[in-house]
Amino acid sequence: MRSLDDIPQEEWAFEWDEAKRISNRHKHGIDFDDVVLALAGPRLETQTMANGELRVLATCPESGRLITAVYTMRGNVCWIISARVARRNERREYHAHYHS
């Protein structure tokens, strides 16, 4: 599985569905533009299969909170699917990984 870690950061490219970005901002209060910045920092990633594709769940800090962004790699492009405030178990796993 390719992830952002497989590509030099200066070559990262991001795309998303604009209607989904607007919907996500209204539903979860997180804009995909902010996700791009958050993914550049420390993140804890897990993988899952959904809708026939491998997806990455990346828990990372954003504006003083932890968020979980869902993305998939399409070639060298990171396609952002959604982002929400991290769930309790995701926050616990992130803190255990980075603060232990």
C-alpha distance (Angstrom), angle and dihedral (degrees) to the residues before:
residue distance angle dihedral
M1 . . .
R2 3.75 . .
S3 3.76 118.8 .
L4 3.77 135.7 170.7
D5 3.81 87.9 -86.5
D6 3.83 88.7 68.2
I7 3.82 92.8 62.3
P8 3.83 127.6 61.9
Q9 3.81 107.5 -107.0
E10 3.82 93.0 -121.4
E11 3.83 87.9 60.7
W12 3.79 96.4 50.7
A13 3.80 115.5 128.4
F14 3.80 125.3 -173.7
E15 3.78 132.9 -161.4
W16 3.77 136.3 170.2
D17 3.76 143.3 165.5
E18 3.81 106.2 -86.0
A19 3.82 94.2 -145.5
K20 3.82 88.9 52.3
R21 3.83 90.6 49.9
I22 3.80 90.8 54.4
S23 3.81 91.9 44.7
N24 3.81 91.6 48.4
R25 3.81 91.7 49.4
H26 3.81 91.3 52.9
K27 3.81 95.6 42.4
H28 3.83 100.3 40.7
G29 3.82 104.7 14.6
I30 3.81 91.9 -121.6
D31 3.80 123.4 119.6
F32 3.80 119.2 -151.5
D33 3.82 89.2 -130.0
D34 3.82 86.8 64.6
V35 3.81 90.6 47.1
V36 3.81 89.7 59.5
L37 3.81 89.7 57.5
A38 3.81 93.3 43.6
L39 3.81 93.0 52.1
A40 3.81 89.5 59.5
G41 3.81 89.9 65.5
P42 3.79 131.4 64.6
R43 3.78 111.1 -48.1
L44 3.77 138.4 173.0
E45 3.79 113.3 -141.4
T46 3.79 134.2 -162.0
Q47 3.79 128.9 174.7
T48 3.78 132.2 -130.6
M49 3.80 137.9 170.6
A50 3.79 116.5 -120.0
N51 3.79 131.6 160.7
G52 3.80 90.6 -3.2
E53 3.80 96.4 -56.6
L54 3.78 136.1 95.1
R55 3.79 110.7 -110.5
V56 3.77 131.6 -167.8
L57 3.81 122.0 -139.4
A58 3.80 107.2 -155.9
T59 3.79 118.5 -169.4
C60 3.80 111.0 -161.5
P61 3.82 141.6 148.6
E62 3.80 119.0 -89.6
S63 3.82 125.7 170.8
G64 3.80 94.9 -19.9
R65 3.79 96.9 -46.2
L66 3.78 136.7 80.4
I67 3.77 117.3 -108.6
T68 3.78 132.4 -174.7
A69 3.77 115.0 -139.7
V70 3.78 122.1 -167.7
Y71 3.78 117.5 -148.1
T72 3.77 142.1 156.0
M73 3.77 130.0 -154.2
R74 3.79 116.0 -119.0
G75 3.76 102.9 -173.8
N76 3.80 105.0 -54.1
V77 3.81 92.8 -23.6
C78 3.78 123.0 99.6
W79 3.81 106.2 -140.2
I80 3.81 108.5 -157.3
I81 3.80 111.4 -145.4
S82 3.81 103.9 175.2
A83 3.80 145.8 -29.6
R84 3.78 133.0 -154.5
V85 3.78 140.3 161.3
A86 3.81 107.7 -71.7
R87 3.79 116.9 -99.8
R88 3.79 120.5 -118.1
N89 3.82 94.0 -99.8
E90 3.83 91.0 48.2
R91 3.80 91.0 51.4
R92 3.80 90.7 48.1
E93 3.83 92.2 50.4
Y94 3.81 92.1 46.5
H95 3.80 93.2 50.6
A96 3.81 92.0 44.8
H97 3.81 89.7 52.7
Y98 3.80 98.4 45.0
H99 3.81 102.7 29.1
S100 3.79 104.7 40.3
